[in-house]
């Protein structure tokens, strides 16, 4: 990472986003709150930014589908893009790609990637709303008795098995799997349980890699871990007020990671969270409950995140479409969002970390991508990649793990730098 000199002038994109906030009146916020049930319409507005939706073009067809997954009438909502160009005669099967979004998000957040990831003839892309998110069914999560290993596994299976049910319903044998953040965590667990169906796995800044005193699978962790003040947990859920995952000057910080573990991937400095956040976490309350509770002020609160996230490059009209889509996603009936405190302890540290189970058991080649200004631990990502490769170094035909830092990107790599993201994925897929 090269060092640069910090500029004293106000960045133009900051001025633009600030203008958006000034022009976003309470009247507009009230209107968006009043129409908050129109998630399907707001998704359609975002997907309509694509040149091939809804009518397709000479290369692609695109449609949204609700795929039933069980007898309880639950379904997975999918955006399906097919490249209909004729393939080489030696290639007789489609290349299926499955995209899994992160916490609190939905499939439309990948809107910058749908075209690039379907350039290859025969590509069949499936962007999914996880069960309990977006326009998928939003059933109640299973009942929990406490923060136990059984709770963790129950929540994981809630998501993993729904993806497997979707795969069976679609009759897809193998696919390339790409997951972001919490979606990356869950994607790795799907690949761990059903490796025969995953060709290759791309993990975009996955949560839950590091080990810590919260690891329920280990009894040997240091119970006397040092505590440090206040990490911004709101970065993951999108409720923060500042642009915490924008590209900062690299010279100002040694690492942008929230946690910098030791050489073994262990985090010894445990966050000392504010009392109100501990209260919320211990009672398994969702951060999106606050947005719902704020009523007509909710869209205005959401705009502090959405204008920062989308306002740099999209122009006001498109930014507003993405803002409304984000808000409608956040305030839809609570379901999958309540899994957060079961899978993660305060400080976004996993109760059953990937480092404790992937290196010796993963049977799929992986690519681990992080942004150069990512708040997720790049250091833990490098550690798990090294451990996976070490475990497989003596195995003929063993799996491999690749690691890459994407420049000019924060936690949402696929949005911040979609070109380099696409190039890295294509190279990893040998396309």
C-alpha positions in Angstrom: 0.0 0.0 0.0 1.6 3.2 -1.1 1.6 6.3 1.1 -0.1 9.5 0.0 -0.2 13.0 1.3 -3.5 14.0 2.9 -5.3 16.9 1.1 -6.5 19.9 3.1 -9.3 20.7 0.6 -12.8 19.4 0.9 -13.3 16.5 -1.5 -15.9 17.3 -4.2 -17.8 14.1 -3.5 -18.3 15.1 0.1 -19.8 18.4 -1.0 -22.1 16.6 -3.3 -23.3 14.2 -0.6 -23.7 17.2 1.8 -26.0 18.9 -0.7 -28.1 15.7 -0.9 -28.6 15.8 2.8 -29.5 19.5 2.8 -32.1 19.0 0.0 -33.6 15.9 1.6 -36.5 17.5 3.5 -38.8 16.1 6.1 -41.6 16.2 3.5 -39.6 13.7 1.3 -38.7 11.6 4.3 -42.4 11.4 5.3 -43.4 10.5 1.8 -40.8 7.6 1.7 -42.0 6.4 5.1 -45.6 6.5 4.0 -44.7 4.3 1.0 -42.3 2.0 2.9 -44.2 -1.2 2.0 -43.3 -0.8 -1.7 -40.0 -2.8 -1.5 -40.9 -4.7 -4.7 -41.3 -1.4 -6.6 -38.1 0.1 -5.2 -36.2 -3.0 -6.2 -37.6 -2.7 -9.7 -36.4 0.9 -9.8 -32.8 -0.2 -8.9 -32.8 -3.1 -11.3 -34.1 -0.8 -14.1 -30.8 1.0 -13.9 -29.4 -2.0 -15.9 -29.6 -1.7 -19.7 -31.0 -5.3 -20.0 -33.8 -5.2 -17.4 -36.6 -5.9 -17.7 -36.7 -6.5 -21.5 -33.3 -8.0 -22.1 -30.9 -7.2 -24.9 -29.0 -9.1 -27.6 -26.8 -10.8 -24.9 -28.9 -11.2 -21.8 -32.3 -12.0 -20.4 -33.1 -10.9 -16.8 -36.0 -11.6 -14.5 -37.0 -11.8 -10.8 -38.3 -15.1 -9.5 -39.7 -16.3 -6.2 -38.5 -19.9 -5.7 -40.5 -22.0 -3.2 -38.2 -23.9 -0.7 -40.5 -25.7 1.7 -44.0 -26.8 2.5 -44.5 -23.7 4.8 -44.8 -21.6 1.6 -41.4 -19.9 2.3 -39.5 -18.8 -0.8 -36.2 -17.3 -1.9 -36.4 -14.2 -4.0 -33.9 -14.3 -6.9 -32.7 -12.0 -9.7 -31.6 -14.2 -12.6 -29.5 -12.9 -15.4 -28.6 -15.3 -18.3 -26.1 -14.7 -21.1 -27.8 -16.2 -24.1 -24.9 -16.0 -26.5 -23.8 -19.2 -28.1 -21.0 -20.9 -26.3 -18.0 -22.8 -27.8 -19.2 -26.3 -28.9 -16.6 -27.8 -26.5 -18.5 -26.2 -23.5 -21.7 -28.0 -23.0 -22.8 -26.7 -19.6 -23.8 -23.4 -18.1 -21.6 -21.5 -15.6 -23.9 -20.8 -12.7 -22.9 -18.0 -10.3 -24.7 -17.4 -7.0 -24.4 -14.1 -5.2 -25.1 -13.7 -1.5 -25.4 -10.3 0.1 -24.4 -9.1 3.6 -26.2 -8.2 6.8 -29.2 -6.0 6.4 -28.7 -5.8 2.6 -30.4 -7.3 -0.4 -29.6 -8.5 -3.9 -30.0 -5.1 -5.5 -26.7 -4.0 -3.8 -24.9 -5.9 -6.5 -26.4 -3.8 -9.2 -23.0 -2.7 -10.4 -21.8 -6.3 -10.9 -24.6 -8.0 -12.8 -23.5 -6.9 -16.2 -19.8 -7.5 -15.7 -20.2 -11.0 -14.2 -22.3 -12.1 -17.1 -20.1 -11.1 -20.0 -19.1 -14.7 -20.7 -21.4 -16.6 -23.0 -23.5 -19.2 -21.2 -23.2 -17.5 -17.8 -26.3 -17.9 -15.6 -26.2 -15.6 -12.6 -28.5 -16.0 -9.5 -28.5 -13.1 -7.0 -30.4 -14.2 -4.0 -32.1 -12.4 -1.1 -31.2 -14.6 1.9 -34.2 -16.1 3.8 -35.4 -13.4 6.1 -34.1 -10.5 4.0 -35.1 -8.4 1.0 -38.1 -9.8 -0.9 -37.6 -13.4 0.3 -40.0 -14.8 2.9 -39.4 -13.4 6.4 -40.3 -16.2 8.8 -39.6 -16.1 12.5 -36.2 -17.4 13.5 -36.1 -20.6 15.6 -36.5 -20.1 19.3 -33.3 -19.6 21.3 -32.4 -20.6 24.9 -29.3 -18.5 25.2 -25.9 -17.8 23.6 -24.9 -21.5 23.1 -23.2 -23.5 20.3 -26.6 -25.0 19.6 -28.1 -21.6 19.0 -25.2 -20.7 16.6 -25.6 -23.9 14.6 -29.4 -23.5 14.5 -29.1 -20.0 13.0 -26.5 -21.1 10.5 -28.6 -23.9 9.3 -31.6 -21.6 9.0 -29.7 -19.9 6.2 -27.5 -22.7 4.8 -30.4 -25.2 4.4 -32.6 -22.6 2.7 -29.9 -22.1 0.1 -29.6 -25.8 -0.4 -33.4 -26.1 -0.8 -33.2 -23.4 -3.4 -30.5 -25.3 -5.2 -32.5 -28.4 -5.3 -35.6 -26.6 -6.5 -33.6 -25.0 -9.3 -31.9 -28.4 -10.2 -28.4 -26.9 -10.3 -25.6 -29.4 -9.7 -22.6 -27.1 -9.3 -22.1 -23.3 -9.1 -19.6 -20.6 -8.3 -20.5 -19.0 -5.0 -19.7 -15.4 -4.1 -20.7 -14.0 -0.6 -20.1 -10.6 1.0 -19.6 -10.0 4.8 -22.2 -12.0 6.7 -23.1 -13.6 3.3 -19.4 -14.6 3.0 -19.5 -16.2 6.4 -22.7 -18.2 5.5 -21.3 -19.0 2.0 -18.2 -20.6 3.5 -20.4 -22.7 5.8 -22.5 -23.8 2.8 -19.3 -24.8 1.0 -18.1 -26.6 4.1 -21.3 -28.7 4.3 -22.0 -29.1 0.6 -18.6 -29.0 -1.1 -19.8 -31.2 -4.0 -22.0 -28.4 -5.3 -19.5 -25.5 -5.2 -17.0 -25.1 -8.0 -15.1 -22.2 -6.4 -15.8 -19.9 -3.5 -15.2 -16.1 -3.4 -15.4 -14.4 0.0 -15.7 -10.7 -0.1 -14.6 -9.3 3.3 -16.3 -12.0 5.3 -17.2 -11.5 8.9 -16.5 -14.0 11.6 -12.9 -15.1 10.8 -11.1 -14.1 13.9 -10.9 -16.2 17.1 -11.3 -14.6 20.5 -12.5 -15.3 24.0 -16.0 -15.6 22.6 -15.2 -18.7 20.6 -17.6 -21.3 21.9 -15.7 -24.2 20.3 -12.6 -23.5 22.4 -12.0 -23.7 26.2 -8.4 -22.5 26.1 -8.8 -18.8 25.2 -7.5 -16.1 27.5 -10.3 -15.1 29.7 -8.3 -12.1 30.9 -8.3 -10.4 27.5 -7.6 -6.7 27.5 -10.5 -4.5 26.7 -10.4 -1.5 24.5 -13.0 1.3 23.9 -15.8 1.4 21.4 -15.4 0.0 17.9 -18.1 1.2 15.5 -20.2 -1.9 15.3 -22.7 0.2 13.3 -20.4 0.0 10.3 -21.7 -3.5 9.5 -25.4 -2.7 9.9 -25.3 0.7 8.1 -26.7 2.9 10.9 -23.6 5.0 11.3 -23.6 8.7 10.6 -20.2 9.1 8.9 -18.6 7.7 5.9 -16.6 5.0 7.7 -16.0 2.7 4.7 -15.0 5.4 2.2 -11.5 5.5 0.9 -9.3 7.3 3.4 -5.7 8.5 3.1 -3.6 5.4 3.7 -0.8 7.4 5.4 -3.2 8.4 8.3 -3.7 4.9 9.6 -1.6 1.8 10.0 -4.6 -0.4 9.5 -8.2 0.3 8.8 -9.2 -3.1 10.4 -11.5 -2.9 13.4 -9.6 -5.9 14.8 -5.9 -6.7 14.2 -5.3 -10.2 15.6 -2.0 -11.9 16.5 -0.2 -14.2 14.1 -2.6 -17.0 14.9 -5.7 -14.9 14.2 -6.6 -14.4 17.9 -8.1 -11.1 19.0 -6.9 -10.4 22.5 -8.2 -6.8 22.9 -12.0 -7.2 23.4 -14.2 -4.1 22.7 -15.7 -2.4 25.7 -19.0 -1.3 24.2 -21.2 1.5 25.5 -23.8 0.3 28.0 -26.7 1.1 25.6 -25.2 -1.2 22.9 -24.6 -4.0 25.4 -28.3 -3.7 26.4 -29.4 -3.9 22.8 -27.0 -6.8 22.1 -27.9 -8.9 25.2 -31.6 -8.6 24.4 -31.2 -9.6 20.7 -32.6 -6.4 19.5 -32.1 -5.4 15.8 -30.5 -2.1 14.9 -33.2 -1.7 12.3 -35.8 -1.7 15.0 -34.7 1.9 15.7 -35.2 2.9 12.1 -38.7 1.4 12.3 -39.4 3.1 15.6 -38.4 6.5 14.2 -41.4 6.5 11.9 -41.3 9.3 9.3 -37.9 10.3 10.5 -36.6 6.8 9.6 -35.8 7.6 5.9 -33.9 10.7 7.0 -31.8 8.6 9.4 -31.1 6.0 6.7 -30.1 8.8 4.2 -27.0 9.5 6.4 -25.8 6.0 5.3 -27.2 5.7 1.8 -26.1 9.2 0.6 -22.6 8.4 1.8 -22.6 5.0 0.3 -24.2 5.8 -3.1 -23.9 9.6 -3.5 -20.3 9.7 -4.8 -20.9 8.3 -8.2 -24.5 7.8 -9.0 -26.0 11.3 -9.4 -29.0 12.5 -7.4 -31.8 10.6 -9.2 -30.1 7.2 -9.0 -28.8 7.8 -5.5 -32.4 8.5 -4.4 -33.6 5.2 -5.9 -30.9 3.3 -4.0 -31.7 5.2 -0.8 -35.4 4.3 -1.0 -34.5 0.7 -1.8 -32.2 0.6 1.2 -34.8 2.1 3.5 -37.6 -0.2 2.4 -35.2 -3.2 2.9 -34.3 -2.1 6.4 -37.8 -1.5 7.7 -39.5 -4.6 6.2 -40.7 -7.2 8.7 -37.9 -8.2 11.0 -36.6 -11.7 10.5 -33.1 -12.7 9.4 -31.6 -9.6 11.0 -32.2 -11.1 14.5 -29.6 -13.7 13.7 -26.7 -11.2 14.2 -26.4 -11.4 17.9 -26.6 -15.2 17.8 -23.7 -15.6 15.4 -21.6 -12.7 16.6 -20.7 -11.5 20.1 -20.3 -7.7 20.8 -17.6 -6.3 18.7 -18.5 -8.4 15.6 -16.5 -11.3 16.9 -17.8 -14.8 15.9 -19.1 -17.2 18.5 -17.9 -20.0 16.2 -15.1 -18.5 14.1 -14.2 -19.6 10.6 -10.6 -20.0 11.8 -11.7 -22.7 14.2 -13.2 -24.9 11.5 -12.3 -24.0 7.9 -8.5 -24.7 7.5 -8.7 -28.4 8.1 -12.1 -29.1 6.6 -12.6 -26.9 3.6 -12.7 -28.8 0.3 -13.2 -25.9 -2.1 -10.7 -23.5 -3.7 -11.3 -20.0 -2.2 -10.5 -16.4 -3.0 -10.5 -13.9 -0.1 -10.9 -10.3 -1.1 -10.5 -7.2 1.1 -10.6 -3.5 0.4 -7.5 -1.5 1.2 -9.6 0.6 3.5 -11.8 -2.3 4.8 -12.9 -2.3 8.4 -13.1 -6.1 8.4 -9.8 -7.7 9.5 -7.6 -8.1 6.5 -5.0 -9.5 8.8 -7.3 -12.4 9.9 -8.1 -13.0 6.3 -4.4 -13.5 5.5 -4.0 -15.8 8.5 -6.8 -18.1 7.5 -5.5 -18.2 3.9 -2.1 -19.2 5.1 -3.5 -21.9 7.4 -5.7 -23.3 4.6 -2.7 -23.6 2.3 -0.5 -25.0 5.0 -3.1 -27.8 5.8 -3.3 -28.7 2.1 0.4 -28.4 1.2 1.1 -32.1 1.5 -2.1 -33.2 -0.1 -2.1 -34.1 -3.7 -4.8 -32.1 -5.4 -5.6 -30.3 -2.2 -7.5 -27.1 -2.2 -5.8 -23.7 -2.4 -6.7 -20.3 -1.0 -5.9 -17.0 -2.7 -5.7 -13.6 -1.0 -6.0 -10.1 -2.6 -6.4 -6.5 -1.5 -8.5 -4.4 -3.8 -7.4 -0.8 -4.1 -9.6 2.2 -3.7 -12.2 0.2 -1.8 -13.7 -0.2 1.7 -15.9 -3.0 3.0 -18.2 -2.9 0.0 -15.5 -3.8 -2.6 -18.0 -4.7 -5.3 -19.5 -1.2 -5.1 -16.3 0.8 -4.6 -14.2 -0.8 -7.3 -16.4 -3.0 -9.5 -13.8 -3.2 -12.3 -11.0 -4.7 -10.2 -13.5 -6.9 -8.4 -14.7 -8.3 -11.7 -11.1 -8.8 -12.9 -10.1 -10.7 -9.8 -13.1 -12.9 -9.9 -12.6 -13.8 -13.6 -8.9 -14.6 -13.0 -9.8 -16.8 -10.1 -12.5 -18.6 -12.2 -10.0 -19.1 -15.0 -12.3 -17.2 -17.4 
